[in-house]
Amino acid sequence: MSDRIGASLKRLFDEHRLVFWYDADRDMREAFEAVELPDVEKVEIANNEFGLKYRILKQEPKQKFLVFKEGPEPEMKDNWLLDLQLATAVFKADQAAIWVSELGIPRQYDAAVREHLEFYRSQKRLDRLKEIERQKPSQSTNDVRRKILTVCTGAEGELDTVIERLLDDLAEGKEDGLRLLDRVGLTDFFWKEVSNTYGYQSDAPDFEDFAITLFQSAYHRALGEDSKLNAEALLLFRRWKNNRLWSNAFEALSQRYQDLLKVPEDLLDRDYRTLGTIDHFEEIDRHIIRSLVSAMAEQSVTSAEVLKITRQRRQSHWYATYQDIYQAIGYATEFQQALSTANFGMTSPEEGVKKYVSSWFRLDQFYRKFVYHMQKSGQSSLLADLFDLVENRYSTSFLLAVNDAWQDQIAPLKEWKIKGYPSQRDFYRDQAAEFRRRDQKVAVIISDALRFEVAEECLREIRKLNRFDAELKPMLSSLPSYTQLGMAALLPNKDLSLVPDGSGTVLSFGEPTQGTANRQKILAKGRDGDRVKAMKNEDFMALRTDEGKELFRDHDTLYIYHNRIDAVGDKLQTEDRLPEAAEGAIEDLTKLVRKLSSANFSNILITADHGFIYQHRALDESDFSVAEPAGDEILVRNRRFVIGRGLKENSGMKKFSSQDLGLTGEIDVLVPNSINRLRVKGAGSRFVHGGASLQEVIIPVLRVGKQREADVDQVEVRIIVSGRNLISSGQTAITLYQEQPMSEKRQPRQLLAGIYSADGTLISDAHELVFDFASENPRERELPLKFLLSRAADAFNNQDVFLKLRQRVGKTSHYEDYASHRFQLRRGLTTDFDF
């Protein structure tokens, strides 16, 4: 602007020595001060007319002067410089015209400047408007006004982005944007725009009233009911709600308005099954959760319905808040579904093991995961009825039932062996040393109390790692199934025996096996010449990368001892945190495998000393054995086993001699039947091991290997359209199909779905979707969606538009096209929102 003023003044000074400039609107001070003209002196009229006249005519008669006055030109009778003015020139600067010229907008749109002069008094606002105008020239006076709305509110686009900014201000208790609109004279225009676009009608429009109406209308429209605002308002609401940038604002206003709109009362009369993915208020999720828990406890809802609803709620804005509750509900459902189809009959110990490792173990897993998420949610009271149902069924219908049946199979055994399944005491010879016989190095991880079902989950986590593969097989633990014996059995061993001093200590090769140092000595007896190392998990994880590689270089066999589950579960004060410990163990072991691989270990075995029984609720009196152990000498009395001399078998316990158990010496062992516990003062009773239940004695051997090539991919997703490729109304429905079930090597795919014009303009709402369906049933991997077209779609009527699935590029904010489907947009009636 100053350049154009300077050029105009220069032309006047080419002909005149004096130029007068009257700032009638008092808005040109900044422009005057910015003018710099060679050989021109700037002076200002400020009750100094006689002094100026003397200077101009007598003191500097040849000097050029720019004479400025802030205010209108004086009347002729009051103008003491009139004679000079009449003999020279008067510069007339129309600020509005200058701004119109500076913006480069057609002069017929200058009402957008003259009627909103306050807006242009900020150079920052003016510069931003010029930038927007350059990008997309205005086609009408109202186009300019819409851009002014954008600048005033700090928005980035059309009216919907202006509303989003103002909603954010509202949530934070600010009114800066609205006040500026009022100062620049755009309030009436703004409300006309809102009325025309979203159908908002009010004699005294107010932005908070609009916001409340927006929430109310979006809620009712999502339910298929009449509302005060139109479909465009629902589209605005969806986009705003689903945009992570506005997450805090949405949550604040949603919380503020849900009671005002009496949403909790409204939901009482609604069937939770009809709410689908509606998530306008947090109370909706609360209502669904309460209803689901109640229905499950009353057994009035099917497993399929529960899983469908929990799957739908993953799209909810509030899912992260209630994720653990939904997960708990989901695992409770899967537990009940698995229990309803299970048959715990078996005709041999071999069949019992086979059935447990092929399917029954999942009941332990579902139960543990349910308890874990229930605890993590912090909503034990809310889930109390569901917990009682699951706990009762787990304890009675599964844990007791399956182990009573198992007890019938092991009662006749003369020795502790099960045909077809390796024994723990042969582990080193048959599995660890197998690699050494091929001159390959091996790392063995022994995780204390890593139950088979926990290892199976760990298997799936390891297989998710790129270029890692793993297989899981069962192994029969030693009996009694407790730490000292299990750890000794996993080493090279000879003449395993229990020391008859009441300590439970185990000897091998006549030497003690407790402690890492002693175990390393025993490990060295495995193969002559082998360089061996035994160490704790935390010590290995503390090694630098180069130290890990040195460890690999200097040793042939590495035993690493990990203890998280037993360390937590085997203490009365912490046994209730067993589910959390199991989750931690899986994470630990996955990290350990990766670190071993980075240290060049490619042959990794993971196993356990024993399993465990866990029941979250405190035990009833009936869960304890009524039989008391008796014999010549009781050396060790545990919840799940007794060691002594001359022990007597009774109806509540099975007796094994040392020889029956593959041990040396003259020691006897008593094991309570099924899952019964012995009374032991001060000991925990929820987490126990040492007995012969399936959960205690079937232990895992996880064999982990590294692949040469990448083997992890994502599931593929396809667009399914029924009927013609035509969009003829304000919304369209499609189905997205996940082609393969999610697995360890086929991981979830996250996509952004929306309808776009050929030039890339989004003309519908957008959906952020996660495809992680694990079902083998193709119908359960279908995701139906509805898209609402925005008013921006009107500009592309009778053109091709595209449903696009887009995926994020790495961790950036950029997206690339994954799949698309072409439609023709042919709507009979479009809308013109200008006026």
Buried (B, 14 or more C-beta within 10 A) or exposed (E): BBEEBBEBBEEBBEEBBBBBBBBBBEBBEEBBEEBEBEEBEBBBBEEEBEEBBEBBEEEEEEBBBBBBBBEEBBEEEEBBBBEBBEEBBBBEBBBBBBBBBBBEBBEEBBBBBBBBBBBBBBEEBBEBBBEBBEEEEBEBBBBBBBBBBBBBBBBEEBBBBBBBBBBBBBBEEEBBBBEBBBBBBBBEBBBBBBBBBBBBEEEEBEBBEBBBBBBBBBBBBBBEEEBBBBBBBBBBBBBBBBBEEBEEBBBBBBEBBBEEBEBBEBBEEBEBBEBBBBBBBBBBBBBBBEBBBBBBBEEEBEBEBBBBBBBBBEBBBBBEBBBBBBBBBBBBBBBBBBBEEBEBEBEEBBEBBBBBBEEBBBBBBBBBBBBBBBBBBEBEEBBEBBBEBBBEBBBEBBBBBBBEBBBBBBEEBEEBBBEEBBBBBBBBBEBBBBBBEEEEBBBBBBBBBBBBBBBBBBBEBBBBBEEBBBEBBBBBBBBBBBBBBBBBBBBBBEEBBBBBEEEBBBBBBEEBBBEBEBBBBBBBBBBEEBEBBBBEBEEBBEBEEEEBBEBBEEBBBBBBBBBBBBBBBBEEEBBBBBBBBBBBBBEBBBEBBEBBBEBEBBBBBBBBBBBBBBBBBEBEEEBBBEBEBBBEEBBBBBBBBBBBBEBBBBEBBBBBBBEBBBBBBEBBBBBBBBBBBBEBEEBBBBBBBBBBBBBBBBBBBBBBEBEEEEBBEBBBBEBEBEEEEEBEEBBBEBEBBBEBBBEBBBBEBEBBBBBBBEEEBBBBBBBBBEBBBEEEEEEBBEBEBEBBBBBBBBEBBEBEBBBBBBBBEEEEEEBEEBBEBEBBBEBEEEEEEEE
